Amino acid sequence: MGQGLSLTVTLIVLAASLAGAAGLVWLEKRPVTPGRIRFFPTTPLIFIALIVAVVMIVHLLTLMGADPTGGRRPF
């Protein structure tokens, strides 16, 4: 325990968040039925899924050896 996210888990979470965002965009684009209220807030969930995807992309880059401090190294 305590090893953090592995590469496999990172890729699974990234794929799930992108698939979830795509599914929510599909739900958002469906035509509106007059008189019917949508009880599922898709727009905030799309943003949450995209934020998770961006965090997973940054984590993936860190796992691949990118420097999270921006490349500045102390002397």
C-alpha atoms as one frame of an Amber mdcrd trajectory, in Angstrom:
protein
   0.000   0.000   0.000   1.034   3.612  -0.361   2.577   3.228  -3.807   0.186
   5.638  -5.514  -1.396   5.204  -8.908   0.321   2.817 -11.267   0.444   3.262
 -15.019  -2.373   0.765 -15.545  -4.710   2.440 -13.058  -3.912   5.861 -14.514
  -4.775   4.709 -18.036  -7.996   3.043 -16.845  -9.151   6.186 -15.018  -8.211
   8.335 -18.031 -10.156   6.099 -20.432 -13.159   5.952 -18.096 -13.272   9.724
 -17.666 -13.016  10.340 -21.419 -15.699   7.727 -22.130 -17.899   9.244 -19.429
 -17.445  12.726 -20.879 -18.294  11.425 -24.364 -21.425   9.707 -23.063 -22.507
  12.823 -21.211 -21.963  14.976 -24.314 -24.129  12.515 -26.245 -26.857  12.868
 -23.587 -26.525  16.655 -23.755 -26.965  16.714 -27.554 -30.201  14.719 -27.581
 -33.259  16.686 -28.685 -35.395  18.164 -25.928 -38.881  16.739 -25.463 -41.328
  19.585 -24.768 -42.848  19.367 -21.300 -40.253  16.913 -19.980 -37.786  17.995
 -17.311 -34.285  16.543 -17.305 -33.301  15.548 -13.788 -29.715  14.595 -14.677
 -27.334  17.599 -14.724 -25.004  16.684 -17.570 -23.061  19.928 -18.003 -21.359
  20.001 -14.564 -20.589  16.296 -14.852 -18.922  16.871 -18.241 -16.633  19.451
 -16.647 -15.809  17.136 -13.742 -14.987  14.289 -16.154 -12.745  16.578 -18.205
 -10.942  17.847 -15.093 -10.288  14.240 -14.042  -8.977  13.514 -17.562  -6.583
  16.484 -17.440  -5.302  15.440 -14.017  -4.731  11.899 -15.286  -2.875  13.188
 -18.367  -0.576  15.247 -16.124  -0.056  12.234 -13.876   0.688  10.072 -16.910
   3.308  12.561 -18.076   4.832  12.546 -14.595   4.988   8.747 -14.632   6.745
   8.905 -18.000   9.466  11.147 -16.595   8.267  14.709 -17.103   9.453  17.253
 -14.568   6.435  18.650 -12.656   8.370  21.740 -11.486   8.507  23.243 -14.963
  12.065  22.307 -15.793  13.843  24.799 -13.525  16.586  23.172 -11.574  18.451
  24.712  -8.645  22.162  25.337  -9.039
